[in-house]
């Protein structure tokens, strides 16, 4: 009996490696200060009791980033669709550390010579760091750029390519820890873990700077932006949970 128990114990690291390589499943670690690991169990994606709905079955809690008055985004039967043009929405509240669940559906643009015009949107964490949304299904790994779907925009490609076809619902599960500052001096980079379609694509990655059109880094929490990029990308079942990491 003792020999069998020791065999099972010795086999655990091999099982963990197998699950990670085949399914993108990472054994859950206990969360600890300074890390974004261990918060999400990709096998059990469910909304925590203290999470707040941002896009739900009966409405949404997002407002235009710049323009006063009504938005041109369209909400119908639990789905929020981006309009033509460049209007983005933001959360009403600013966030520091958090967990965010987003379900999205990209459109397909035929005969475009610019891949970034095909199903383009994005989640701008704190309006500073973009997790790209793009119709990137079928792009070979050797041709994949850090501006394609799942990337931390122009900074890091996803660790694995798990995009679905346009028209199929996908998901991001994001855990974010904001950069730390002493006064105006940054002392720790922001960190992010991202699962796409329940597979790990960024593992507690330290974000060294703002991305693309993101706003300047700073100590203050800021809203999360849902980008309108002249594509009718759809969103549903979006919720957020505040954390202390």
SESE-785295 format. One record per residue (C-alpha): residue number from 1; x, y, z; residue in one letter. Coordinates in nm, 3 decimals. Each point is the difference from the previous one (the first is absolute). Layout:
# residues N
{num:NUM; xx:X; yy:Y; zz:Z; residu:a}
...
# end
This chain:
# residues 245
{num:1; xx:0.000; yy:0.000; zz:0.000; residu:x}
{num:2; xx:0.279; yy:0.241; zz:0.092; residu:x}
{num:3; xx:0.173; yy:-0.067; zz:-0.332; residu:x}
{num:4; xx:-0.321; yy:0.076; zz:-0.192; residu:x}
{num:5; xx:-0.049; yy:0.328; zz:0.188; residu:x}
{num:6; xx:0.357; yy:0.106; zz:-0.072; residu:x}
{num:7; xx:-0.049; yy:-0.085; zz:-0.369; residu:x}
{num:8; xx:-0.310; yy:0.221; zz:-0.016; residu:x}
{num:9; xx:0.180; yy:0.287; zz:0.172; residu:x}
{num:10; xx:0.294; yy:-0.027; zz:-0.239; residu:x}
{num:11; xx:-0.238; yy:-0.001; zz:-0.298; residu:x}
{num:12; xx:-0.170; yy:0.332; zz:0.084; residu:x}
{num:13; xx:0.258; yy:0.226; zz:-0.173; residu:x}
{num:14; xx:-0.027; yy:-0.208; zz:-0.317; residu:x}
{num:15; xx:-0.381; yy:0.024; zz:0.007; residu:x}
{num:16; xx:0.017; yy:0.376; zz:0.046; residu:x}
{num:17; xx:0.237; yy:0.037; zz:-0.296; residu:x}
{num:18; xx:-0.227; yy:-0.217; zz:-0.216; residu:x}
{num:19; xx:-0.310; yy:0.206; zz:0.081; residu:x}
{num:20; xx:0.179; yy:0.326; zz:-0.074; residu:x}
{num:21; xx:0.145; yy:-0.115; zz:-0.333; residu:x}
{num:22; xx:-0.315; yy:-0.165; zz:-0.132; residu:x}
{num:23; xx:-0.286; yy:0.202; zz:0.145; residu:x}
{num:24; xx:0.154; yy:0.325; zz:0.115; residu:x}
{num:25; xx:-0.111; yy:-0.085; zz:0.353; residu:x}
{num:26; xx:0.226; yy:0.121; zz:0.277; residu:x}
{num:27; xx:-0.026; yy:-0.150; zz:0.350; residu:x}
{num:28; xx:-0.134; yy:0.278; zz:0.218; residu:x}
{num:29; xx:0.240; yy:0.164; zz:0.240; residu:x}
{num:30; xx:-0.109; yy:0.182; zz:0.309; residu:x}
{num:31; xx:-0.021; yy:0.374; zz:-0.077; residu:x}
{num:32; xx:0.274; yy:0.203; zz:0.161; residu:x}
{num:33; xx:0.089; yy:0.365; zz:0.022; residu:x}
{num:34; xx:0.144; yy:0.137; zz:-0.321; residu:x}
{num:35; xx:-0.125; yy:-0.274; zz:-0.233; residu:x}
{num:36; xx:-0.297; yy:-0.051; zz:-0.233; residu:x}
{num:37; xx:0.030; yy:-0.379; zz:0.014; residu:x}
{num:38; xx:-0.234; yy:-0.229; zz:0.186; residu:x}
{num:39; xx:-0.314; yy:0.211; zz:-0.030; residu:x}
{num:40; xx:-0.160; yy:-0.173; zz:-0.301; residu:x}
{num:41; xx:-0.079; yy:-0.367; zz:-0.025; residu:x}
{num:42; xx:-0.062; yy:-0.047; zz:-0.376; residu:x}
{num:43; xx:-0.203; yy:-0.313; zz:0.071; residu:x}
{num:44; xx:-0.249; yy:0.199; zz:0.209; residu:x}
{num:45; xx:-0.073; yy:0.336; zz:-0.157; residu:x}
{num:46; xx:-0.289; yy:0.134; zz:0.203; residu:x}
{num:47; xx:-0.094; yy:0.347; zz:0.114; residu:x}
{num:48; xx:0.098; yy:0.070; zz:0.363; residu:x}
{num:49; xx:-0.271; yy:0.127; zz:0.232; residu:x}
{num:50; xx:0.167; yy:0.342; zz:0.036; residu:x}
{num:51; xx:0.059; yy:0.052; zz:-0.374; residu:x}
{num:52; xx:-0.180; yy:0.288; zz:-0.174; residu:x}
{num:53; xx:-0.170; yy:-0.044; zz:-0.336; residu:x}
{num:54; xx:0.122; yy:0.235; zz:-0.275; residu:x}
{num:55; xx:-0.197; yy:-0.159; zz:-0.286; residu:x}
{num:56; xx:-0.288; yy:-0.224; zz:0.105; residu:x}
{num:57; xx:-0.328; yy:-0.144; zz:-0.118; residu:x}
{num:58; xx:-0.199; yy:0.319; zz:0.052; residu:x}
{num:59; xx:0.249; yy:0.283; zz:-0.047; residu:x}
{num:60; xx:0.353; yy:0.131; zz:0.037; residu:x}
{num:61; xx:0.200; yy:0.229; zz:0.229; residu:x}
{num:62; xx:0.236; yy:0.170; zz:-0.246; residu:x}
{num:63; xx:0.007; yy:0.361; zz:-0.117; residu:x}
{num:64; xx:0.158; yy:0.185; zz:-0.297; residu:x}
{num:65; xx:0.368; yy:0.075; zz:0.052; residu:x}
{num:66; xx:-0.013; yy:0.355; zz:-0.133; residu:x}
{num:67; xx:-0.338; yy:0.103; zz:-0.137; residu:x}
{num:68; xx:-0.281; yy:0.116; zz:0.226; residu:x}
{num:69; xx:-0.346; yy:-0.131; zz:-0.071; residu:x}
{num:70; xx:-0.123; yy:-0.331; zz:-0.144; residu:x}
{num:71; xx:0.237; yy:-0.255; zz:-0.149; residu:x}
{num:72; xx:-0.019; yy:-0.149; zz:-0.349; residu:x}
{num:73; xx:0.080; yy:-0.346; zz:0.135; residu:x}
{num:74; xx:-0.306; yy:-0.225; zz:-0.029; residu:x}
{num:75; xx:-0.132; yy:-0.223; zz:0.277; residu:x}
{num:76; xx:-0.245; yy:-0.275; zz:-0.089; residu:x}
{num:77; xx:-0.092; yy:-0.320; zz:0.187; residu:x}
{num:78; xx:0.308; yy:-0.002; zz:0.220; residu:x}
{num:79; xx:0.248; yy:0.084; zz:-0.279; residu:x}
{num:80; xx:0.183; yy:0.335; zz:-0.031; residu:x}
{num:81; xx:0.128; yy:0.079; zz:-0.352; residu:x}
{num:82; xx:0.259; yy:0.260; zz:-0.096; residu:x}
{num:83; xx:-0.102; yy:0.254; zz:-0.268; residu:x}
{num:84; xx:0.172; yy:0.118; zz:-0.314; residu:x}
{num:85; xx:0.261; yy:0.262; zz:0.083; residu:x}
{num:86; xx:0.223; yy:0.041; zz:0.302; residu:x}
{num:87; xx:-0.221; yy:0.042; zz:0.305; residu:x}
{num:88; xx:0.121; yy:-0.193; zz:0.304; residu:x}
{num:89; xx:-0.173; yy:-0.073; zz:0.330; residu:x}
{num:90; xx:0.147; yy:0.002; zz:0.350; residu:x}
{num:91; xx:-0.103; yy:-0.129; zz:0.340; residu:x}
{num:92; xx:-0.166; yy:0.253; zz:0.229; residu:x}
{num:93; xx:0.245; yy:-0.089; zz:0.274; residu:x}
{num:94; xx:0.381; yy:0.001; zz:0.010; residu:x}
{num:95; xx:0.179; yy:-0.325; zz:0.087; residu:x}
{num:96; xx:0.331; yy:-0.098; zz:0.155; residu:x}
{num:97; xx:0.036; yy:-0.379; zz:0.044; residu:x}
{num:98; xx:-0.279; yy:-0.213; zz:-0.143; residu:x}
{num:99; xx:-0.127; yy:-0.309; zz:-0.176; residu:x}
{num:100; xx:-0.192; yy:0.057; zz:-0.325; residu:x}
{num:101; xx:-0.207; yy:-0.243; zz:-0.207; residu:x}
{num:102; xx:-0.084; yy:0.103; zz:-0.357; residu:x}
{num:103; xx:-0.185; yy:-0.192; zz:-0.270; residu:x}
{num:104; xx:0.042; yy:0.137; zz:-0.352; residu:x}
{num:105; xx:-0.079; yy:-0.084; zz:-0.361; residu:x}
{num:106; xx:0.205; yy:0.145; zz:-0.287; residu:x}
{num:107; xx:-0.127; yy:0.081; zz:-0.348; residu:x}
{num:108; xx:0.165; yy:-0.105; zz:-0.325; residu:x}
{num:109; xx:0.112; yy:0.266; zz:-0.249; residu:x}
{num:110; xx:0.051; yy:-0.139; zz:-0.350; residu:x}
{num:111; xx:0.276; yy:0.108; zz:-0.238; residu:x}
{num:112; xx:0.187; yy:0.229; zz:0.239; residu:x}
{num:113; xx:0.373; yy:0.045; zz:-0.048; residu:x}
{num:114; xx:0.044; yy:0.116; zz:0.361; residu:x}
{num:115; xx:-0.058; yy:-0.278; zz:0.256; residu:x}
{num:116; xx:-0.062; yy:0.258; zz:0.271; residu:x}
{num:117; xx:-0.318; yy:0.113; zz:-0.176; residu:x}
{num:118; xx:-0.152; yy:-0.347; zz:0.043; residu:x}
{num:119; xx:-0.210; yy:-0.041; zz:0.313; residu:x}
{num:120; xx:0.200; yy:0.255; zz:0.197; residu:x}
{num:121; xx:-0.078; yy:0.103; zz:0.355; residu:x}
{num:122; xx:0.185; yy:-0.022; zz:0.327; residu:x}
{num:123; xx:-0.014; yy:0.012; zz:0.377; residu:x}
{num:124; xx:0.206; yy:0.292; zz:0.130; residu:x}
{num:125; xx:0.080; yy:-0.078; zz:0.362; residu:x}
{num:126; xx:0.004; yy:0.330; zz:0.192; residu:x}
{num:127; xx:-0.017; yy:0.163; zz:-0.345; residu:x}
{num:128; xx:0.375; yy:-0.078; zz:-0.011; residu:x}
{num:129; xx:0.064; yy:-0.363; zz:-0.100; residu:x}
{num:130; xx:-0.186; yy:-0.164; zz:-0.287; residu:x}
{num:131; xx:-0.092; yy:-0.366; zz:-0.031; residu:x}
{num:132; xx:-0.064; yy:-0.019; zz:-0.373; residu:x}
{num:133; xx:-0.321; yy:-0.133; zz:-0.152; residu:x}
{num:134; xx:0.033; yy:-0.089; zz:-0.369; residu:x}
{num:135; xx:-0.120; yy:-0.254; zz:-0.255; residu:x}
{num:136; xx:0.325; yy:-0.200; zz:0.002; residu:x}
{num:137; xx:-0.131; yy:-0.354; zz:-0.042; residu:x}
{num:138; xx:0.217; yy:-0.212; zz:-0.230; residu:x}
{num:139; xx:0.311; yy:0.220; zz:0.008; residu:x}
{num:140; xx:0.308; yy:-0.223; zz:0.018; residu:x}
{num:141; xx:0.222; yy:0.031; zz:0.306; residu:x}
{num:142; xx:0.297; yy:0.109; zz:-0.213; residu:x}
{num:143; xx:-0.205; yy:0.288; zz:-0.142; residu:x}
{num:144; xx:-0.163; yy:0.105; zz:0.327; residu:x}
{num:145; xx:0.073; yy:0.356; zz:0.112; residu:x}
{num:146; xx:-0.037; yy:0.163; zz:0.342; residu:x}
{num:147; xx:-0.280; yy:0.211; zz:-0.145; residu:x}
{num:148; xx:-0.223; yy:-0.304; zz:-0.068; residu:x}
{num:149; xx:-0.273; yy:-0.151; zz:0.216; residu:x}
{num:150; xx:0.092; yy:-0.082; zz:0.359; residu:x}
{num:151; xx:0.315; yy:0.213; zz:-0.008; residu:x}
{num:152; xx:0.100; yy:0.262; zz:0.251; residu:x}
{num:153; xx:0.000; yy:0.255; zz:-0.276; residu:x}
{num:154; xx:0.337; yy:0.047; zz:-0.173; residu:x}
{num:155; xx:0.170; yy:-0.148; zz:0.305; residu:x}
{num:156; xx:-0.057; yy:-0.375; zz:0.027; residu:x}
{num:157; xx:-0.169; yy:-0.269; zz:-0.207; residu:x}
{num:158; xx:-0.217; yy:-0.258; zz:0.178; residu:x}
{num:159; xx:0.184; yy:-0.308; zz:0.123; residu:x}
{num:160; xx:-0.234; yy:-0.222; zz:-0.203; residu:x}
{num:161; xx:-0.240; yy:0.071; zz:-0.287; residu:x}
{num:162; xx:-0.356; yy:-0.089; zz:0.096; residu:x}
{num:163; xx:-0.208; yy:0.240; zz:-0.210; residu:x}
{num:164; xx:-0.338; yy:-0.112; zz:-0.127; residu:x}
{num:165; xx:-0.161; yy:0.081; zz:-0.333; residu:x}
{num:166; xx:-0.187; yy:0.327; zz:-0.050; residu:x}
{num:167; xx:-0.359; yy:-0.049; zz:0.108; residu:x}
{num:168; xx:0.090; yy:-0.231; zz:0.290; residu:x}
{num:169; xx:-0.010; yy:0.132; zz:0.353; residu:x}
{num:170; xx:0.333; yy:0.018; zz:0.181; residu:x}
{num:171; xx:0.110; yy:0.103; zz:0.347; residu:x}
{num:172; xx:0.277; yy:0.178; zz:0.184; residu:x}
{num:173; xx:0.052; yy:-0.053; zz:0.371; residu:x}
{num:174; xx:0.241; yy:0.263; zz:0.124; residu:x}
{num:175; xx:0.167; yy:0.053; zz:0.337; residu:x}
{num:176; xx:0.180; yy:0.332; zz:0.031; residu:x}
{num:177; xx:0.222; yy:0.148; zz:0.266; residu:x}
{num:178; xx:0.065; yy:0.369; zz:-0.047; residu:x}
{num:179; xx:0.347; yy:0.151; zz:-0.009; residu:x}
{num:180; xx:0.123; yy:0.126; zz:0.337; residu:x}
{num:181; xx:0.135; yy:0.348; zz:0.053; residu:x}
{num:182; xx:0.171; yy:0.200; zz:0.269; residu:x}
{num:183; xx:-0.110; yy:0.350; zz:-0.080; residu:x}
{num:184; xx:0.048; yy:0.029; zz:-0.376; residu:x}
{num:185; xx:0.275; yy:-0.264; zz:-0.013; residu:x}
{num:186; xx:-0.100; yy:-0.347; zz:-0.117; residu:x}
{num:187; xx:0.136; yy:-0.268; zz:0.232; residu:x}
{num:188; xx:-0.174; yy:-0.310; zz:-0.146; residu:x}
{num:189; xx:-0.133; yy:-0.077; zz:-0.347; residu:x}
{num:190; xx:-0.363; yy:-0.085; zz:-0.056; residu:x}
{num:191; xx:-0.059; yy:-0.375; zz:-0.035; residu:x}
{num:192; xx:-0.262; yy:-0.196; zz:-0.190; residu:x}
{num:193; xx:-0.119; yy:-0.357; zz:-0.042; residu:x}
{num:194; xx:-0.236; yy:-0.073; zz:-0.291; residu:x}
{num:195; xx:-0.195; yy:-0.308; zz:-0.100; residu:x}
{num:196; xx:-0.156; yy:-0.004; zz:-0.346; residu:x}
{num:197; xx:-0.272; yy:-0.259; zz:-0.048; residu:x}
{num:198; xx:0.111; yy:-0.154; zz:0.331; residu:x}
{num:199; xx:0.361; yy:-0.046; zz:-0.115; residu:x}
{num:200; xx:0.292; yy:0.191; zz:0.149; residu:x}
{num:201; xx:0.150; yy:0.254; zz:-0.241; residu:x}
{num:202; xx:0.181; yy:0.239; zz:0.240; residu:x}
{num:203; xx:0.139; yy:-0.124; zz:0.331; residu:x}
{num:204; xx:0.053; yy:0.278; zz:0.257; residu:x}
{num:205; xx:0.175; yy:0.210; zz:-0.264; residu:x}
{num:206; xx:0.167; yy:0.324; zz:0.124; residu:x}
{num:207; xx:-0.115; yy:0.287; zz:-0.225; residu:x}
{num:208; xx:0.292; yy:0.243; zz:-0.028; residu:x}
{num:209; xx:-0.184; yy:0.292; zz:-0.160; residu:x}
{num:210; xx:-0.328; yy:0.120; zz:-0.144; residu:x}
{num:211; xx:-0.099; yy:-0.152; zz:-0.334; residu:x}
{num:212; xx:-0.094; yy:0.164; zz:-0.331; residu:x}
{num:213; xx:-0.246; yy:0.285; zz:0.050; residu:x}
{num:214; xx:-0.025; yy:-0.066; zz:0.373; residu:x}
{num:215; xx:0.021; yy:0.281; zz:0.250; residu:x}
{num:216; xx:0.311; yy:0.078; zz:0.202; residu:x}
{num:217; xx:0.073; yy:-0.226; zz:0.295; residu:x}
{num:218; xx:-0.065; yy:0.146; zz:0.342; residu:x}
{num:219; xx:-0.089; yy:-0.089; zz:0.359; residu:x}
{num:220; xx:-0.372; yy:0.073; zz:-0.030; residu:x}
{num:221; xx:-0.257; yy:-0.267; zz:-0.090; residu:x}
{num:222; xx:-0.185; yy:0.058; zz:-0.326; residu:x}
{num:223; xx:-0.300; yy:-0.143; zz:-0.187; residu:x}
{num:224; xx:0.012; yy:-0.295; zz:-0.238; residu:x}
{num:225; xx:-0.062; yy:0.088; zz:-0.364; residu:x}
{num:226; xx:-0.186; yy:-0.210; zz:-0.257; residu:x}
{num:227; xx:0.134; yy:0.116; zz:-0.332; residu:x}
{num:228; xx:-0.214; yy:0.102; zz:-0.293; residu:x}
{num:229; xx:0.221; yy:-0.052; zz:-0.307; residu:x}
{num:230; xx:-0.239; yy:0.027; zz:-0.295; residu:x}
{num:231; xx:-0.100; yy:-0.367; zz:0.030; residu:x}
{num:232; xx:-0.331; yy:-0.142; zz:0.132; residu:x}
{num:233; xx:0.166; yy:-0.214; zz:0.267; residu:x}
{num:234; xx:-0.251; yy:-0.133; zz:0.253; residu:x}
{num:235; xx:0.022; yy:-0.042; zz:0.378; residu:x}
{num:236; xx:-0.212; yy:-0.191; zz:0.251; residu:x}
{num:237; xx:0.022; yy:-0.130; zz:0.357; residu:x}
{num:238; xx:0.270; yy:0.242; zz:0.116; residu:x}
{num:239; xx:0.068; yy:0.024; zz:0.372; residu:x}
{num:240; xx:0.271; yy:0.127; zz:0.231; residu:x}
{num:241; xx:0.115; yy:-0.080; zz:0.352; residu:x}
{num:242; xx:0.221; yy:0.231; zz:0.203; residu:x}
{num:243; xx:0.307; yy:-0.165; zz:0.152; residu:x}
{num:244; xx:0.290; yy:0.089; zz:0.227; residu:x}
{num:245; xx:0.317; yy:-0.160; zz:-0.138; residu:x}
# end
